[in-house]
Amino acid sequence: MKDICVLIDELIRYGKRTGLIDEADVVYCTNRLLEFFKIEEYSLSKESKSNAEDVPFEGSKDSEGNEGRELHLILKDMVDYGIENGLLQNDTITYRDLFDTAIMGLITPPPSVVRSRFFSLYGDTKNSAKAATDFYYNFSKATNYIRTDRIAKDEKWVTSTEFGDLDITINLSKPEKDPRDIAAAGQAKKSGYPACLLCLENEGYAGHFTHPARQNHRVIPVTLDGEQYYLQYSPYVYYNEHCIIFNEKHTPMKIDRSTMKKLLSFVEMFPHYTAGSNADLPIVGGSILSHDHFQGGGYEFPMVRAPYEKEFQVPGYEDIHAGIIKWPLSTIRLQGRDVNRIVELADFILQKWRSYTDKAAFIFAETNGEPHNTITPIARMRHLGNTETVFELDLVLRNNITTDEHPLGVYHPHAEYHHIKKENIGLIEVMGLAVLPARLKKEMSAMADIILSGGNLFNGQLGTEINFNDDSGVNSGFKADVVDISSHAKWAASFLPKYGIEVDSEGNVQIAKSSGPLNIAENDKIEGASHIDNLETSNIDNTDKARMDWIMEIIHKEIGYVFAGVLEDAGVFKRDEAGFEAFTRFIETL
C-alpha cells in the first residue's frame, strides 16, 4: 500500500501540471485532501518524495520539466487506500467511481474560474472559438470527467459501403454494473434532484448508486435564440469532442422553428463544430426525451461527405440550395448564406412533413391521434473549396409508426439485425457512426474462435472462461464460463461462404487449410489492431494468429454492412424505384 501522503503530493503536482490548481492553491487543496482521507499529519520523507517524482508519466510535463504518472493510476492507488482504511462501503465500480470523483472535485476549480478562462479565449473567429473549446475539452479530460483510460478501450473501424465509409465503434467505456450495486440501487431512496442526467444541477453534484458523481463537472453558458443553454462534453465521448448543449430548464425535446435557429446559431458561434438534435418522438428519438438538448462536436461524420443525389428549388426560396443527398436515411440538405432564410425554409418543410401522408409509401402523419412524422436536424458550416463558407442544414425525415409485424417501429432496425443493433437510431447513428454494445466484443471474439476451430455455430457457445477484470485489476463482480453466440449463427452462416468458409446445414464450420485474408480493403481495418497486408492466400503460413486476424476483419466488415442495413431500415423512403418516386411526390408538395 502506497503512502497516502505521497499520493496526495503526487495528485497536487498533477493538478499544477495540468493547470487545475495554481501555486497559491497548493496548501489549500492539500489540506482538503488530508481532511477527505482523515489524515491529521502530513509529511514526506526525502525517499518517498524522490520516488514519487521519478514515476514516469507519458506525454505530460510540468513547467519545470518533471514527469508524473497518469491520473487513473494515481486515483487507483488512492481508492485502494480508501478501501483498505474503510472509507468505501464496497469495492465495486460504482463506489470506486463515486470516491475518485469526489477526490477530483477537491482540485477542480469552481465554475466561475472555468467560465472566465473559456470566455477569455473565445472570440468571434474560428481560431479563437477553437482555442476556447480546446481549453475546455482538455480541462474536462484533466479533471477525469472524461475518463480517457476507459475510452481508449473502445474498438473502432471503418467499413466501405455504397454510401461511403461508415464509422463503427463498440463502446467499452461504460463499465458493467456490479450485482451489489444493482441491488443497492433497487433499495435506495428515489430522488428527484437532479431531475435528470442533463440538468444544470449536476454541476458539482456528489451522486449516488443510481446517479453518477459530478463534483469534477463544469459547464459553459451559451445563449441560443434568446434562451439560456449550457455546453458540456459527454463523459463517454463517442467521437472527438463529443459535446452536449442542454437547456437551462428541464423541458421536453421539441423540434420546431426555434430548434433550427438554435442549431445554426451554435455552429455560427463554433464554426468548427457540428450540432444536431435527436427527433422529438419515441422510437426515432434519443434515449433522453425529457430534457431539451442538442449534440455536436469536432468530428467529420460520414454523412458530411454524402453528395447531392437530386437537386431542386422550392418556390420563393431560390436563394437556398436544396436537394436530396445520397444517404440511407431520407435526407434533404439546405445550403445558404442567410441563417434566417434557411430557418424559414426548414420550418416550412417541417410543417409540410408533420402533416404529410402517403398511403402508397406507408407514410402516415398520424394514427388514432398519435403523431408519427418528425425530423432529425443537423447543422454545420460548409467550406465550398474556396474562401466561401455557407450554413448547411440536413433535415432527416423520420416516422415512428409501428405494426404487428414491426412492433418496435416500421422505420427502426428490423428483427434480422437485432443481434447487432436493436436500439433506436438516434442522431449519432443517423450521421453514420454506429455505437454498438460492449457485449459484441466478447461475442464476436467467441464466434471467431468457433470459426477458426471448425466448431458449430448453431450450438452457439464457447466454453472459455471470461475474465471481466479491467486493466486496473478492479473486479466488476461478474463471472461467466460461456459466451453464447447463437443469435449470430444465421447471420454468420450467410456471409462466411463469400470468403471461402463453408457452413453445412447443421451449422458446422469447414475452414480449409488454404483459407486466408481475401477481399479485405485497407479502409476496413480495425484501428489499433494488427493486420495482414497485401498477402495472397498461397503465401499465408496459416498460423492461428494470421487466420484469426483475417476472420476478425471479415466479422468487422460484415458488422459494418449490418449497420448500413439498419440505417436503410430507418429510411422512410426506400432506396429503390418506388422509394425515389415517393420521395419525389413529397418534394413536389413543397
MIDREN-680903 format. One record per residue (C-alpha): chain; residue in one letter; x, y, z. Coordinates in steps of 0.1 Angstrom, whole numbers, plus 5000, padded with zeros to 4 digits. Layout:
// residues N
A / a / X / Y / Z $
...
// end
This chain:
// residues 590
A / m / 5000 / 5000 / 5000 $
A / k / 5015 / 5033 / 4990 $
A / d / 5019 / 5062 / 5015 $
A / i / 4988 / 5084 / 5012 $
A / c / 5009 / 5115 / 5018 $
A / v / 5030 / 5106 / 4988 $
A / l / 4998 / 5101 / 4967 $
A / i / 4984 / 5134 / 4978 $
A / d / 5016 / 5151 / 4969 $
A / e / 5015 / 5133 / 4935 $
A / l / 4980 / 5145 / 4928 $
A / i / 4988 / 5180 / 4938 $
A / r / 5017 / 5180 / 4914 $
A / y / 4994 / 5166 / 4887 $
A / g / 4969 / 5194 / 4894 $
A / k / 4997 / 5220 / 4890 $
A / r / 5010 / 5204 / 4858 $
A / t / 4976 / 5203 / 4841 $
A / g / 4966 / 5238 / 4853 $
A / l / 4938 / 5226 / 4876 $
A / i / 4954 / 5243 / 4906 $
A / d / 4977 / 5274 / 4909 $
A / e / 5007 / 5276 / 4932 $
A / a / 4986 / 5297 / 4955 $
A / d / 4961 / 5268 / 4958 $
A / v / 4986 / 5241 / 4969 $
A / v / 4983 / 5244 / 5007 $
A / y / 4945 / 5248 / 5005 $
A / c / 4940 / 5218 / 4982 $
A / t / 4965 / 5196 / 5002 $
A / n / 4945 / 5203 / 5034 $
A / r / 4912 / 5195 / 5017 $
A / l / 4927 / 5161 / 5006 $
A / l / 4940 / 5154 / 5041 $
A / e / 4906 / 5161 / 5055 $
A / f / 4890 / 5138 / 5029 $
A / f / 4913 / 5109 / 5038 $
A / k / 4911 / 5117 / 5075 $
A / i / 4948 / 5123 / 5078 $
A / e / 4959 / 5145 / 5107 $
A / e / 4996 / 5148 / 5099 $
A / y / 5013 / 5154 / 5065 $
A / s / 5049 / 5146 / 5059 $
A / l / 5070 / 5134 / 5031 $
A / s / 5103 / 5116 / 5036 $
A / k / 5130 / 5126 / 5011 $
A / e / 5130 / 5090 / 4998 $
A / s / 5092 / 5089 / 4994 $
A / k / 5092 / 5123 / 4976 $
A / s / 5120 / 5112 / 4953 $
A / n / 5103 / 5080 / 4944 $
A / a / 5071 / 5099 / 4937 $
A / e / 5088 / 5123 / 4914 $
A / d / 5106 / 5095 / 4895 $
A / v / 5074 / 5077 / 4884 $
A / p / 5071 / 5080 / 4846 $
A / f / 5041 / 5099 / 4831 $
A / e / 5038 / 5095 / 4793 $
A / g / 5035 / 5128 / 4774 $
A / s / 5029 / 5152 / 4802 $
A / k / 5054 / 5176 / 4819 $
A / d / 5050 / 5205 / 4843 $
A / s / 5067 / 5239 / 4839 $
A / e / 5099 / 5225 / 4854 $
A / g / 5100 / 5196 / 4831 $
A / n / 5091 / 5170 / 4858 $
A / e / 5071 / 5140 / 4847 $
A / g / 5045 / 5121 / 4867 $
A / r / 5022 / 5091 / 4865 $
A / e / 4989 / 5090 / 4845 $
A / l / 4960 / 5102 / 4866 $
A / h / 4940 / 5070 / 4866 $
A / l / 4970 / 5052 / 4882 $
A / i / 4972 / 5078 / 4910 $
A / l / 4935 / 5076 / 4916 $
A / k / 4935 / 5038 / 4916 $
A / d / 4961 / 5038 / 4944 $
A / m / 4941 / 5064 / 4963 $
A / v / 4909 / 5044 / 4960 $
A / d / 4928 / 5013 / 4971 $
A / y / 4939 / 5032 / 5002 $
A / g / 4903 / 5042 / 5009 $
A / i / 4892 / 5006 / 5007 $
A / e / 4920 / 4993 / 5030 $
A / n / 4911 / 5020 / 5055 $
A / g / 4873 / 5016 / 5055 $
A / l / 4865 / 5048 / 5036 $
A / l / 4844 / 5029 / 5010 $
A / q / 4815 / 5007 / 5017 $
A / n / 4822 / 4982 / 4989 $
A / d / 4849 / 4976 / 4964 $
A / t / 4827 / 4980 / 4933 $
A / i / 4830 / 5001 / 4902 $
A / t / 4801 / 5024 / 4913 $
A / y / 4817 / 5030 / 4948 $
A / r / 4851 / 5035 / 4933 $
A / d / 4838 / 5060 / 4907 $
A / l / 4819 / 5079 / 4934 $
A / f / 4851 / 5080 / 4955 $
A / d / 4876 / 5091 / 4929 $
A / t / 4853 / 5117 / 4915 $
A / a / 4850 / 5132 / 4950 $
A / i / 4888 / 5133 / 4951 $
A / m / 4890 / 5151 / 4918 $
A / g / 4863 / 5176 / 4929 $
A / l / 4887 / 5188 / 4956 $
A / i / 4912 / 5200 / 4930 $
A / t / 4888 / 5211 / 4903 $
A / p / 4884 / 5249 / 4900 $
A / p / 4849 / 5264 / 4906 $
A / p / 4826 / 5272 / 4877 $
A / s / 4834 / 5309 / 4877 $
A / v / 4871 / 5303 / 4872 $
A / v / 4865 / 5278 / 4843 $
A / r / 4840 / 5301 / 4826 $
A / s / 4863 / 5331 / 4829 $
A / r / 4891 / 5312 / 4813 $
A / f / 4869 / 5299 / 4785 $
A / f / 4855 / 5333 / 4776 $
A / s / 4889 / 5350 / 4778 $
A / l / 4899 / 5327 / 4750 $
A / y / 4867 / 5328 / 4730 $
A / g / 4863 / 5354 / 4702 $
A / d / 4842 / 5358 / 4671 $
A / t / 4867 / 5339 / 4648 $
A / k / 4870 / 5302 / 4642 $
A / n / 4905 / 5302 / 4657 $
A / s / 4896 / 5318 / 4689 $
A / a / 4864 / 5297 / 4693 $
A / k / 4886 / 5266 / 4688 $
A / a / 4911 / 5278 / 4713 $
A / a / 4882 / 5281 / 4739 $
A / t / 4869 / 5246 / 4731 $
A / d / 4904 / 5231 / 4731 $
A / f / 4909 / 5245 / 4766 $
A / y / 4876 / 5232 / 4778 $
A / y / 4880 / 5198 / 4763 $
A / n / 4915 / 5193 / 4777 $
A / f / 4902 / 5206 / 4811 $
A / s / 4874 / 5180 / 4810 $
A / k / 4899 / 5153 / 4804 $
A / a / 4923 / 5166 / 4831 $
A / t / 4896 / 5165 / 4858 $
A / n / 4888 / 5129 / 4849 $
A / y / 4853 / 5139 / 4840 $
A / i / 4862 / 5123 / 4807 $
A / r / 4879 / 5091 / 4817 $
A / t / 4904 / 5088 / 4789 $
A / d / 4918 / 5054 / 4801 $
A / r / 4884 / 5038 / 4797 $
A / i / 4876 / 5055 / 4764 $
A / a / 4909 / 5042 / 4750 $
A / k / 4894 / 5007 / 4752 $
A / d / 4867 / 5014 / 4727 $
A / e / 4871 / 4995 / 4695 $
A / k / 4868 / 5014 / 4662 $
A / w / 4869 / 5006 / 4625 $
A / v / 4856 / 5018 / 4591 $
A / t / 4836 / 4999 / 4566 $
A / s / 4832 / 5009 / 4529 $
A / t / 4796 / 5008 / 4516 $
A / e / 4776 / 5023 / 4487 $
A / f / 4771 / 5053 / 4509 $
A / g / 4808 / 5058 / 4515 $
A / d / 4828 / 5049 / 4546 $
A / l / 4807 / 5043 / 4577 $
A / d / 4823 / 5045 / 4612 $
A / i / 4818 / 5017 / 4636 $
A / t / 4825 / 5016 / 4673 $
A / i / 4820 / 4991 / 4701 $
A / n / 4816 / 5012 / 4732 $
A / l / 4837 / 4997 / 4760 $
A / s / 4840 / 5028 / 4782 $
A / k / 4808 / 5022 / 4803 $
A / p / 4817 / 4997 / 4830 $
A / e / 4793 / 4969 / 4836 $
A / k / 4772 / 4972 / 4868 $
A / d / 4782 / 4950 / 4898 $
A / p / 4752 / 4929 / 4912 $
A / r / 4758 / 4945 / 4946 $
A / d / 4754 / 4980 / 4931 $
A / i / 4722 / 4969 / 4912 $
A / a / 4708 / 4956 / 4945 $
A / a / 4717 / 4987 / 4964 $
A / a / 4702 / 5009 / 4937 $
A / g / 4669 / 4990 / 4940 $
A / q / 4667 / 4997 / 4977 $
A / a / 4679 / 5033 / 4976 $
A / k / 4655 / 5061 / 4982 $
A / k / 4644 / 5077 / 4950 $
A / s / 4655 / 5113 / 4945 $
A / g / 4642 / 5139 / 4920 $
A / y / 4673 / 5160 / 4923 $
A / p / 4688 / 5165 / 4898 $
A / a / 4657 / 5158 / 4877 $
A / c / 4679 / 5140 / 4850 $
A / l / 4715 / 5135 / 4839 $
A / l / 4714 / 5166 / 4818 $
A / c / 4702 / 5192 / 4844 $
A / l / 4723 / 5221 / 4854 $
A / e / 4721 / 5209 / 4890 $
A / n / 4746 / 5181 / 4881 $
A / e / 4774 / 5206 / 4882 $
A / g / 4793 / 5196 / 4914 $
A / y / 4767 / 5170 / 4924 $
A / a / 4780 / 5142 / 4947 $
A / g / 4760 / 5114 / 4930 $
A / h / 4748 / 5081 / 4945 $
A / f / 4741 / 5045 / 4934 $
A / t / 4718 / 5055 / 4905 $
A / h / 4733 / 5088 / 4896 $
A / p / 4770 / 5094 / 4887 $
A / a / 4791 / 5118 / 4908 $
A / r / 4798 / 5151 / 4891 $
A / q / 4820 / 5171 / 4915 $
A / n / 4845 / 5175 / 4887 $
A / h / 4819 / 5186 / 4862 $
A / r / 4818 / 5222 / 4849 $
A / v / 4796 / 5237 / 4822 $
A / i / 4798 / 5267 / 4799 $
A / p / 4768 / 5291 / 4794 $
A / v / 4757 / 5299 / 4758 $
A / t / 4727 / 5319 / 4746 $
A / l / 4709 / 5304 / 4716 $
A / d / 4679 / 5323 / 4700 $
A / g / 4675 / 5343 / 4732 $
A / e / 4674 / 5312 / 4755 $
A / q / 4699 / 5300 / 4781 $
A / y / 4717 / 5268 / 4772 $
A / y / 4749 / 5252 / 4786 $
A / l / 4778 / 5235 / 4768 $
A / q / 4794 / 5204 / 4782 $
A / y / 4812 / 5173 / 4769 $
A / s / 4798 / 5138 / 4770 $
A / p / 4818 / 5118 / 4796 $
A / y / 4817 / 5089 / 4772 $
A / v / 4830 / 5108 / 4741 $
A / y / 4816 / 5086 / 4713 $
A / y / 4836 / 5107 / 4689 $
A / n / 4861 / 5136 / 4690 $
A / e / 4850 / 5165 / 4713 $
A / h / 4815 / 5149 / 4717 $
A / c / 4796 / 5178 / 4732 $
A / i / 4761 / 5183 / 4746 $
A / i / 4742 / 5216 / 4746 $
A / f / 4714 / 5214 / 4771 $
A / n / 4685 / 5238 / 4780 $
A / e / 4688 / 5255 / 4814 $
A / k / 4652 / 5243 / 4821 $
A / h / 4642 / 5207 / 4824 $
A / t / 4618 / 5209 / 4795 $
A / p / 4610 / 5182 / 4769 $
A / m / 4626 / 5178 / 4735 $
A / k / 4608 / 5197 / 4708 $
A / i / 4616 / 5201 / 4671 $
A / d / 4604 / 5234 / 4657 $
A / r / 4615 / 5266 / 4640 $
A / s / 4634 / 5277 / 4671 $
A / t / 4654 / 5244 / 4671 $
A / m / 4667 / 5251 / 4636 $
A / k / 4677 / 5287 / 4646 $
A / k / 4695 / 5274 / 4677 $
A / l / 4715 / 5248 / 4659 $
A / l / 4726 / 5273 / 4632 $
A / s / 4734 / 5299 / 4659 $
A / f / 4755 / 5274 / 4677 $
A / v / 4776 / 5265 / 4646 $
A / e / 4779 / 5302 / 4639 $
A / m / 4794 / 5306 / 4674 $
A / f / 4816 / 5275 / 4670 $
A / p / 4821 / 5271 / 4632 $
A / h / 4845 / 5241 / 4637 $
A / y / 4817 / 5221 / 4653 $
A / t / 4787 / 5202 / 4641 $
A / a / 4754 / 5204 / 4660 $
A / g / 4722 / 5183 / 4657 $
A / s / 4691 / 5173 / 4676 $
A / n / 4675 / 5140 / 4682 $
A / a / 4640 / 5137 / 4670 $
A / d / 4612 / 5146 / 4695 $
A / l / 4592 / 5114 / 4692 $
A / p / 4597 / 5079 / 4708 $
A / i / 4614 / 5052 / 4687 $
A / v / 4631 / 5077 / 4663 $
A / g / 4644 / 5099 / 4691 $
A / g / 4673 / 5095 / 4715 $
A / s / 4673 / 5080 / 4750 $
A / i / 4665 / 5112 / 4768 $
A / l / 4634 / 5130 / 4755 $
A / s / 4626 / 5147 / 4788 $
A / h / 4653 / 5174 / 4786 $
A / d / 4658 / 5196 / 4756 $
A / h / 4693 / 5192 / 4743 $
A / f / 4715 / 5190 / 4712 $
A / q / 4747 / 5171 / 4705 $
A / g / 4777 / 5181 / 4684 $
A / g / 4815 / 5181 / 4683 $
A / g / 4846 / 5184 / 4663 $
A / y / 4842 / 5153 / 4641 $
A / e / 4836 / 5148 / 4604 $
A / f / 4807 / 5123 / 4603 $
A / p / 4803 / 5101 / 4572 $
A / m / 4770 / 5120 / 4564 $
A / v / 4790 / 5152 / 4558 $
A / r / 4806 / 5135 / 4528 $
A / a / 4773 / 5124 / 4512 $
A / p / 4768 / 5142 / 4478 $
A / y / 4736 / 5157 / 4464 $
A / e / 4717 / 5130 / 4445 $
A / k / 4688 / 5152 / 4433 $
A / e / 4687 / 5189 / 4435 $
A / f / 4656 / 5211 / 4435 $
A / q / 4643 / 5246 / 4442 $
A / v / 4615 / 5255 / 4465 $
A / p / 4594 / 5284 / 4451 $
A / g / 4601 / 5316 / 4470 $
A / y / 4634 / 5302 / 4483 $
A / e / 4655 / 5303 / 4451 $
A / d / 4685 / 5316 / 4472 $
A / i / 4686 / 5284 / 4491 $
A / h / 4704 / 5254 / 4475 $
A / a / 4682 / 5224 / 4483 $
A / g / 4685 / 5187 / 4474 $
A / i / 4682 / 5151 / 4484 $
A / i / 4716 / 5135 / 4494 $
A / k / 4728 / 5100 / 4487 $
A / w / 4723 / 5086 / 4522 $
A / p / 4704 / 5055 / 4536 $
A / l / 4680 / 5078 / 4556 $
A / s / 4658 / 5101 / 4536 $
A / t / 4675 / 5135 / 4539 $
A / i / 4670 / 5170 / 4525 $
A / r / 4701 / 5192 / 4526 $
A / l / 4698 / 5230 / 4526 $
A / q / 4727 / 5254 / 4520 $
A / g / 4727 / 5292 / 4522 $
A / r / 4744 / 5323 / 4535 $
A / d / 4714 / 5337 / 4554 $
A / v / 4705 / 5319 / 4586 $
A / n / 4670 / 5333 / 4588 $
A / r / 4662 / 5322 / 4552 $
A / i / 4674 / 5287 / 4559 $
A / v / 4653 / 5286 / 4591 $
A / e / 4622 / 5298 / 4572 $
A / l / 4626 / 5271 / 4546 $
A / a / 4634 / 5244 / 4572 $
A / d / 4603 / 5253 / 4592 $
A / f / 4582 / 5252 / 4560 $
A / i / 4595 / 5217 / 4552 $
A / l / 4590 / 5205 / 4588 $
A / q / 4553 / 5217 / 4588 $
A / k / 4547 / 5200 / 4555 $
A / w / 4563 / 5168 / 4567 $
A / r / 4544 / 5168 / 4600 $
A / s / 4511 / 5167 / 4581 $
A / y / 4522 / 5145 / 4552 $
A / t / 4505 / 5112 / 4544 $
A / d / 4513 / 5089 / 4515 $
A / k / 4495 / 5056 / 4519 $
A / a / 4512 / 5040 / 4489 $
A / a / 4546 / 5046 / 4507 $
A / f / 4532 / 5036 / 4541 $
A / i / 4537 / 5072 / 4554 $
A / f / 4510 / 5083 / 4579 $
A / a / 4511 / 5116 / 4596 $
A / e / 4491 / 5102 / 4625 $
A / t / 4470 / 5072 / 4636 $
A / n / 4444 / 5074 / 4663 $
A / g / 4455 / 5109 / 4671 $
A / e / 4491 / 5099 / 4676 $
A / p / 4516 / 5119 / 4655 $
A / h / 4543 / 5100 / 4636 $
A / n / 4562 / 5124 / 4614 $
A / t / 4592 / 5144 / 4627 $
A / i / 4627 / 5154 / 4617 $
A / t / 4663 / 5149 / 4629 $
A / p / 4680 / 5182 / 4620 $
A / i / 4718 / 5186 / 4618 $
A / a / 4737 / 5219 / 4613 $
A / r / 4772 / 5227 / 4602 $
A / m / 4793 / 5252 / 4583 $
A / r / 4803 / 5241 / 4548 $
A / h / 4835 / 5253 / 4531 $
A / l / 4829 / 5253 / 4494 $
A / g / 4865 / 5248 / 4483 $
A / n / 4874 / 5285 / 4482 $
A / t / 4871 / 5313 / 4507 $
A / e / 4833 / 5310 / 4507 $
A / t / 4816 / 5294 / 4537 $
A / v / 4778 / 5287 / 4539 $
A / f / 4754 / 5274 / 4565 $
A / e / 4743 / 5239 / 4559 $
A / l / 4712 / 5221 / 4575 $
A / d / 4703 / 5185 / 4569 $
A / l / 4667 / 5175 / 4576 $
A / v / 4664 / 5138 / 4581 $
A / l / 4627 / 5127 / 4577 $
A / r / 4616 / 5103 / 4604 $
A / n / 4584 / 5083 / 4612 $
A / n / 4577 / 5062 / 4643 $
A / i / 4547 / 5042 / 4632 $
A / t / 4545 / 5006 / 4645 $
A / t / 4527 / 4975 / 4631 $
A / d / 4522 / 4939 / 4643 $
A / e / 4550 / 4928 / 4620 $
A / h / 4573 / 4956 / 4633 $
A / p / 4562 / 4963 / 4669 $
A / l / 4594 / 4983 / 4676 $
A / g / 4589 / 5005 / 4646 $
A / v / 4585 / 5001 / 4608 $
A / y / 4614 / 5026 / 4603 $
A / h / 4635 / 5011 / 4630 $
A / p / 4661 / 4983 / 4629 $
A / h / 4642 / 4952 / 4618 $
A / a / 4644 / 4919 / 4637 $
A / e / 4670 / 4904 / 4614 $
A / y / 4695 / 4930 / 4627 $
A / h / 4686 / 4929 / 4664 $
A / h / 4715 / 4906 / 4672 $
A / i / 4738 / 4936 / 4663 $
A / k / 4717 / 4967 / 4668 $
A / k / 4682 / 4968 / 4684 $
A / e / 4683 / 5003 / 4700 $
A / n / 4668 / 5034 / 4685 $
A / i / 4686 / 5050 / 4656 $
A / g / 4694 / 5084 / 4672 $
A / l / 4713 / 5114 / 4660 $
A / i / 4748 / 5099 / 4662 $
A / e / 4738 / 5068 / 4641 $
A / v / 4718 / 5089 / 4617 $
A / m / 4751 / 5107 / 4609 $
A / g / 4769 / 5074 / 4601 $
A / l / 4786 / 5065 / 4634 $
A / a / 4775 / 5032 / 4649 $
A / v / 4777 / 5030 / 4687 $
A / l / 4774 / 4992 / 4694 $
A / p / 4770 / 4975 / 4727 $
A / a / 4801 / 4961 / 4746 $
A / r / 4787 / 4926 / 4745 $
A / l / 4796 / 4924 / 4709 $
A / k / 4834 / 4924 / 4716 $
A / k / 4831 / 4891 / 4736 $
A / e / 4805 / 4876 / 4712 $
A / m / 4825 / 4884 / 4681 $
A / s / 4857 / 4871 / 4696 $
A / a / 4839 / 4839 / 4706 $
A / m / 4824 / 4835 / 4672 $
A / a / 4859 / 4839 / 4656 $
A / d / 4872 / 4812 / 4678 $
A / i / 4844 / 4788 / 4668 $
A / i / 4851 / 4796 / 4631 $
A / l / 4888 / 4791 / 4635 $
A / s / 4884 / 4758 / 4653 $
A / g / 4858 / 4745 / 4629 $
A / g / 4831 / 4744 / 4655 $
A / n / 4793 / 4746 / 4653 $
A / l / 4777 / 4780 / 4651 $
A / f / 4742 / 4768 / 4660 $
A / n / 4754 / 4753 / 4693 $
A / g / 4763 / 4789 / 4699 $
A / q / 4785 / 4785 / 4729 $
A / l / 4822 / 4789 / 4736 $
A / g / 4834 / 4771 / 4767 $
A / t / 4862 / 4795 / 4775 $
A / e / 4864 / 4813 / 4809 $
A / i / 4859 / 4850 / 4806 $
A / n / 4878 / 4873 / 4829 $
A / f / 4859 / 4906 / 4834 $
A / n / 4887 / 4923 / 4854 $
A / d / 4896 / 4956 / 4838 $
A / d / 4932 / 4968 / 4832 $
A / s / 4933 / 4984 / 4867 $
A / g / 4927 / 4950 / 4883 $
A / v / 4893 / 4960 / 4896 $
A / n / 4869 / 4931 / 4896 $
A / s / 4834 / 4940 / 4883 $
A / g / 4819 / 4911 / 4903 $
A / f / 4807 / 4892 / 4872 $
A / k / 4819 / 4858 / 4861 $
A / a / 4810 / 4838 / 4831 $
A / d / 4821 / 4804 / 4817 $
A / v / 4802 / 4806 / 4784 $
A / v / 4797 / 4832 / 4757 $
A / d / 4765 / 4825 / 4737 $
A / i / 4767 / 4835 / 4701 $
A / s / 4736 / 4816 / 4689 $
A / s / 4718 / 4848 / 4679 $
A / h / 4746 / 4855 / 4654 $
A / a / 4746 / 4820 / 4639 $
A / k / 4722 / 4825 / 4609 $
A / w / 4740 / 4858 / 4600 $
A / a / 4774 / 4842 / 4601 $
A / a / 4763 / 4812 / 4581 $
A / s / 4750 / 4836 / 4554 $
A / f / 4783 / 4856 / 4549 $
A / l / 4811 / 4831 / 4556 $
A / p / 4808 / 4813 / 4522 $
A / k / 4817 / 4846 / 4505 $
A / y / 4851 / 4842 / 4520 $
A / g / 4856 / 4805 / 4512 $
A / i / 4845 / 4793 / 4546 $
A / e / 4817 / 4767 / 4543 $
A / v / 4789 / 4761 / 4568 $
A / d / 4768 / 4730 / 4564 $
A / s / 4731 / 4727 / 4571 $
A / e / 4738 / 4718 / 4607 $
A / g / 4760 / 4748 / 4614 $
A / n / 4793 / 4731 / 4613 $
A / v / 4821 / 4753 / 4600 $
A / q / 4845 / 4739 / 4575 $
A / i / 4875 / 4762 / 4571 $
A / a / 4901 / 4749 / 4547 $
A / k / 4938 / 4750 / 4554 $
A / s / 4942 / 4773 / 4525 $
A / s / 4917 / 4799 / 4537 $
A / g / 4933 / 4833 / 4541 $
A / p / 4927 / 4870 / 4541 $
A / l / 4907 / 4876 / 4509 $
A / n / 4889 / 4908 / 4499 $
A / i / 4898 / 4929 / 4530 $
A / a / 4900 / 4965 / 4519 $
A / e / 4926 / 4988 / 4535 $
A / n / 4899 / 5010 / 4550 $
A / d / 4880 / 4981 / 4565 $
A / k / 4908 / 4975 / 4591 $
A / i / 4904 / 4978 / 4628 $
A / e / 4920 / 5008 / 4644 $
A / g / 4949 / 4998 / 4666 $
A / a / 4948 / 4962 / 4656 $
A / s / 4974 / 4941 / 4639 $
A / h / 4966 / 4932 / 4603 $
A / i / 4977 / 4912 / 4573 $
A / d / 4986 / 4934 / 4544 $
A / n / 4989 / 4925 / 4507 $
A / l / 4991 / 4888 / 4512 $
A / e / 4979 / 4861 / 4487 $
A / t / 4962 / 4831 / 4501 $
A / s / 4990 / 4809 / 4488 $
A / n / 5015 / 4829 / 4508 $
A / i / 4998 / 4826 / 4542 $
A / d / 5016 / 4804 / 4567 $
A / n / 4982 / 4797 / 4582 $
A / t / 4992 / 4803 / 4618 $
A / d / 4963 / 4807 / 4642 $
A / k / 4973 / 4844 / 4647 $
A / a / 4972 / 4852 / 4610 $
A / r / 4939 / 4833 / 4604 $
A / m / 4923 / 4849 / 4635 $
A / d / 4932 / 4884 / 4623 $
A / w / 4916 / 4876 / 4589 $
A / i / 4885 / 4862 / 4604 $
A / m / 4881 / 4892 / 4627 $
A / e / 4884 / 4915 / 4598 $
A / i / 4857 / 4897 / 4580 $
A / i / 4834 / 4899 / 4610 $
A / h / 4840 / 4936 / 4615 $
A / k / 4834 / 4942 / 4578 $
A / e / 4801 / 4924 / 4579 $
A / i / 4791 / 4943 / 4610 $
A / g / 4796 / 4975 / 4590 $
A / y / 4772 / 4961 / 4563 $
A / v / 4746 / 4953 / 4590 $
A / f / 4749 / 4989 / 4602 $
A / a / 4742 / 5001 / 4566 $
A / g / 4712 / 4979 / 4565 $
A / v / 4700 / 4992 / 4598 $
A / l / 4702 / 5028 / 4585 $
A / e / 4683 / 5018 / 4554 $
A / d / 4655 / 5003 / 4576 $
A / a / 4653 / 5037 / 4593 $
A / g / 4648 / 5055 / 4560 $
A / v / 4612 / 5064 / 4553 $
A / f / 4616 / 5064 / 4515 $
A / k / 4634 / 5033 / 4504 $
A / r / 4663 / 5034 / 4480 $
A / d / 4645 / 5017 / 4451 $
A / e / 4624 / 5030 / 4422 $
A / a / 4592 / 5031 / 4443 $
A / g / 4610 / 5049 / 4471 $
A / f / 4626 / 5075 / 4448 $
A / e / 4591 / 5082 / 4433 $
A / a / 4576 / 5085 / 4467 $
A / f / 4603 / 5109 / 4479 $
A / t / 4597 / 5130 / 4447 $
A / r / 4560 / 5131 / 4455 $
A / f / 4568 / 5147 / 4489 $
A / i / 4592 / 5172 / 4473 $
A / e / 4565 / 5183 / 4448 $
A / t / 4543 / 5194 / 4478 $
A / l / 4569 / 5220 / 4488 $
// end
